[in-house]
Amino acid sequence: MILPVARTALTSLRRDRGALALTFILPVAFFTILAVIFGARRDPTPPVAVIVVDQDLSRASRALVEGLARESLDVRTRPAARHGVEQAEYTEDTAELAVRAGDAPLALVIPAGFAERALAGADAHADVKLVRDASDPVAAQIVEGLLQRIAMTSLPEVMAGRGVRLMDPFVGGFTAEQRRRVEEGLAALRDRPDPETAGPEGGMLIPVRVRDVVGPARNDSMISFYAAAIAVMFLLFTASAAAGSLLDESESGTLDRVLGSRVTMGALLGGKLLYCTALAFGQLVVMFVWAWLVFGVDLPGHLDGFAVMGLVTSFAVAAFGMLIASACRTRAQLAAVSMLLVLVMSAVGGSMFPRYLMPAAMRHAGLVTLNAWAIDGFTKVFWRDEPVWRLWPQVLVLGAAGAVLSALAWRLARRWERS
Amino acid sequence: MLPSAPADDPAALPLEISGVAKRFGDLRALDGVSLRLAPGECLGLLGPNGAGKTTLLRAIAGRVQPDAGSITVLGAPAGSPAARLALGWIPQELALYPRLTCLENLEAFGRYFGLGGAALSTAVERCLRWAALADRADDAVQHLSGGMKRRLNMAAGLVHAPKVVLMDEPTVGVDPQSRNRMFEMIDALASEGTSIVYTTHQMAEAERLCDRIAVVDHGRVIAVGTRDELVRAAFGTRSEVVARFERMDESAAAWIRQRGGRFDGAAARFEVEQPTAMVALLEAAARAGHTLVDVSLRRPDLESVFLHLTGRELRE
């Protein structure tokens, strides 16, 4: 009797395409996404973008910048060309603004006097400045570490000279002959053909002062990231499920009855869209109020930005839900399709792993998802403290996506209008 | 949007269907249907499952676009806003919101027809009383009995007080007691002058409720009239002898055919001009060696008419 029971269950599964897709396609899709995200990175160092401002323009500072460029970093000294016109090099101020705007997670400023005073330990004001976006805590640590390595490989004579100067008092002062030999040795280090051949032994660290310009007073950057990321993912699930009432009503005949009244298909979809948008917004409010009360995310300080991003995100996810509900024939089909799409979108779009941890290609691919734009928008609001008008790219994309998805949903839903 | 004639044209018939045809792929669902509904009349559409009754109702409600022909509701083209307002549609399915209460369901459908304020409250109260659900107004639909759900399903189609009501087998799956309650509701509706189209494959329902009956098969109307007109047209003054044989074999079947009778799977049916002809039939059966176990003489009914017209039973 066991085998017939198993056979019946297997036959039922074979007839249920949605369940089959969930069983076999979803795990493979997820595995593929994770493999692309993490497997494609042969180099353990992520390709961090770093803005570099060299105010010292010394041989040492130039060597440092060249050393950084040789690492797996995306070193930028000037903004990308606009309309083919090359932009001016970053200054300390414009670099900080760029970090605030999220163009790069950090900027490295080498102040004037760095080689003369900071490396000599004479003036802490001339230390390298790392202007950091706290939302990407990994990037700053990577660059700080790389700086020390580059110091060993690109500035061996400076490091050695500093060591000699530190040792001088302990040995009661070098003799003239000793000083001459030291200088000769340092010159040899300076003039060696390949800096990569220098060993790490005997080096000293480059002094770095780190300053957070985005979310500096907070230690909750990941909390506010996940509040947005998880909220968007569940918004997509909620909107899909809520829009599924269309299919319930179609199956029960209620849709026929409603469309037999004064309600047109446009009014019906408009009503459902309004409901799904309001529901999604309500869900966002609950999520962020909880994040505020329990984890201290500063919701009261960002109400305007939250309202703008919340409404436009809710509209877009509601339209997404309406579209897949209109495209599906049954509730079971909708459940399978929405599960597949939402999980894939969430993985690619950064709801599960921050996009800055992904390879560049994956980061760009994520931009086709609603998640990425919504999370970017909420990040601007809660981390970067950006004014509401700076949300225009996210508002534009999510608003347009919502409008296009709604129009497609209406087109597909017309099959219910008249047969 | 179709041009919309006023739906309250006093000269216009409640419903006028002319040469309506509809195909779904290879299936000819409606094949040149023409019908008229008089004011205050209850017209029955009688036919087996798949005959095209529901498709015809959906076409009247504007939910199916005919390939040919025309349908007007009180002079307005089917599907136009005026026709929609004039029509009440009671589908076969329980087209309700299961988690909403009776009151909330009726309010929702009332609003869909543009009702609001005091007019909506009055309409909802009227419908709750009509469906004998006033004491269950605040109960969610999913907690109602099957009969109550059916009654609410009817009430939801009438909340906007339509002049023409389409009922698609509204008593499917209800117990006899509930069915009688629903018949009383339909009587009350008809007494107020509402014109009704009622589809069923139950002869008793058609005979009990309908002023006229249209027999529908394979998408065509094959006969229309009152019950008596249909019987008279099919049988004249003839009566029907229904006989069951002890052994129904080839020889019995051949004998039935020879005597001009039909075998419907359970019994043989013979048409006789006079009741006395039954005696001759019994004697002939005895002479041929066929033993009868049950014989009755009766006036033909709608089932006889359907069998006569189509050669098959209504519930095949």
Interface residues (C-beta under 8 A of the other chain):
Chain A: S252 G253 T254 D256 R257 V258 L259 G260 S261 R262 V263 R418 S419
Chain B: F24 R58 A61 G62 R63 V64 Q65 G79 P81 R84 L85 L87 W89 P91 Q92 E93 L94 A95 L96 Y97 P98 F109 Y112 F113 G114 A156 G157 H160
